[in-house]
Amino acid sequence: MLLYFLFVLPPFLLGLYAQWRVKSNFSSMSEVPARMSGAEAARRMLDSGGLQGVPIEMVPGHLSDHYDPRGKVVRLSADVYNGRNMAALGVACHEAGHAFQDARQYAPLVIRNLAVPAASFGSGAGVWMLIGGIWLGSQPLAWIGVALFSAVVFFQLINLPVEFDASARAKQQLVDQRLIAEAELPYVSKVLNAAALTYVAATLQSVMTLAYYLFILLNRRD
């Protein structure tokens, strides 16, 4: 049990810290006014890239913002959709950045979308096969679990460039389209950089979880 915490606890604590930073920075940057709402900024960013056909919808929830590649729609929470502040602009244009990626067939996004079914299955069945294989002393079952859970790790790893690129596109378009002044960019960056840390923490957590089970299996085999 102690060994498990040595592997998994550090990235778990990093994840908690990242979530705190996101909420804290979003709250503080919500106090910095902007000239337009998040929905207006995302709309102007999409239109400037020839994506007039991509709709923007408001959805319930807090920070429930996302781009749906199947429906080709940007969905923003009420705080972001209606918010006239730097936090709202950063989050909204980040999601619009995913629409840019989709329209331009950005390779990491294409690969990530293809990996979703395997990662979803691996996050459930893979873990149970790993645990079951170890407890039952079944090496084949445990290694199948490793293979399935590896899909989760792959998904998290390929997700990093997708998220970093979407934020980079958002920052560039916000300045290039004069949605914010260049001097205001650090306000937006504060929110987006905090969000990026959550993806890093999630990736590290999945990598270290896999490393823990590999360590257990390899030592049992020896």
N, C-alpha and C positions, 0 to 999 in steps of 0.2 A: 504493500500500500504506500509506504514511504517513497519507494522508487517511482511509483505512478505520479505522485505529487511533484517529485523533482523534475519529471518530464513535462507535466501538464500545467502545474500551478503558475510558473512564470508567464506563459502566454495568456493564461486565463486572467491573471491580474492586469496584464497589459490591455486585454480586451475591456475590462471594467474601467480602466483609466481612459481608454479611447472613447468609450461611450460617455463618460463624464465630460470629456473635453468637447465632444460633439454638442451635447446639450448646453454646456456652459458657453461655448463660442457662438452657437446659434442664438442663444438668448441675448448675449451681449451685442452681437452684430445686428440683431433685430431692432436695437435701439439706434442704429446708424441709418438715417433716412436715405432713400433713393428717389430718383425722379419718376420712377414708374413701378408698377407691380411686377412680381415674378412672372406672372402669365404674360404680361406685355413684353417683358424682356425676352422670354423664351420664344414668343411669337415673332419678334423682330429678328432674332437669331436664326430661327428656322427659315423665315422668308428670305433672308439674305443669302441663304445657302440653296435656294430653289426648292425648299421643302414646304411649300404652301399647302400641300395636301396632307400634311401630318397634323392632326388635331391635337388640342390641349384640353384635357378634362380635369375637373376638380374631383378628388376622391376623399373619403373620410379618413380620419387618423392623423396622428402627429408624426411628421417626417416619414410618411408613407409614400413619398415621391418615387416614381420609377418610370422607365420607358418600357413599353410592351412591344417587343419585336414582332410578335404574331399579329397584333392588332394595328401595328404601326401608329401608336398613339403615345403622347407624353401625358402622364397622369401626375398631378400635383396636389398635395394636401392643401387645405384651406389656408393655412398660415403662409404657405409659399405662393399659392395662386394669387391671393389678394394682398399679400404683404408688400409694402412699399419701403423695403429696407435692403441692406446689403446681404443679409443672410438669405432672404428670399431670392434675390437675383442670382446669387451663387449656386444655390441648389437647383433652381429652375433651369439655368443655362447648363448646368452639369448634365441634367437629364436630356436637354436638347442636344448636348454633345453626343449622347448615345444614339440619337436619331441620325446625326451626321455620320457616325460610324456605320450604322446599318445601311444607310443610303449608299455609302462608298465601299461597302463590303470590306470593312476593316478586318483583317485576317484574325486577330485574336478574338474579336467579338463573334465572328463566324464559328471559330473553333469552340469558344465557350458555349454558344447556343447548342452546338451539336453534343457537347459533353453533359448537358443538363440531365437527360434521362439516366445516364449511367451514374452521375453523381448523386442524384436523388435516390436511386436504388442502393448504391453503395453506402450512403450515410445511414441507412436503416439495416438492410440485410447484411452488409459487410461487417458492421460492428458486432451484430449478434453471432455471426459465423465465427468471427475472431474469438469472442469471449467463449462461445460454446466449444470451439475447437480446443482452446487452452484448457478449459475445465474438464472436458471429456478426454483429453489426451489424444485428440485426433488431429495429427499434423496436416493431413490433406484438407480437412474442413477449415482449419485455421489459416492455411495459405490461400484458400479460396477467398476467405474473408479479407486477407491482406490485399489480394488483387482487386477486390471490389472496393475496398476503402481507398485504394490508391487513386481511384477515379475521383474521389472527393478532393484529395490533395491536388491532383492535376487541375481540377476545376478552379480551386482556390488560387493556384499559381497563375493560370492563364487569365484569371479575373483581375489580377493586379494591373497589368498593362492596360486593360480595358478601362478600369476606373481612373487610372492616372491620366490616360489620354483624354478621357471625357472632361476631366477637370482642366487640363491644359487647353483644350478647345474652348471651354467656357471662358477662361480668363482672357484668351486671345480675342474672342469674339466680343466680349464685353467692352474691351478697349477699342478694338478696330471699328466696331459699329457705334462707338461713342455712347454706349449705354451707361458707362461710368467714366469718370476721369481717371487717367493713369495713376494719379495720386491716391485714388480710392481702391486700387487693386489689392493692397494689403488687407483691407477689411474682408473682401471676398475670399482671399487666400486663407485667411484664418479659419474660416468655416470649412473650406474644401480640404485643407491640409489635415484638419482634425478628422474629417470623414475618411480620408485616405488611411489614417492610422488604424481605423477599425478594420479595414480590409487586410492590412498587414498583420494585425493581431489574429484575425480569423485564420489566415493562411498559416501563421506560425503555430497556432493551436492544432490545426489538422496535421501539419508536418510532425510535430512533436508527439501527437497521439500515435501516429503510424510508427514513428521511431521507437516508441515505448513497446508496442506489440512486437515489432521486429526484434528488439533486444530480448524480449521474453522468449520468443520462438527460437531464435538462434542459440540462446544459451541452454534451452531445454534440449535442443538437438545435439549440442555438444556434450 
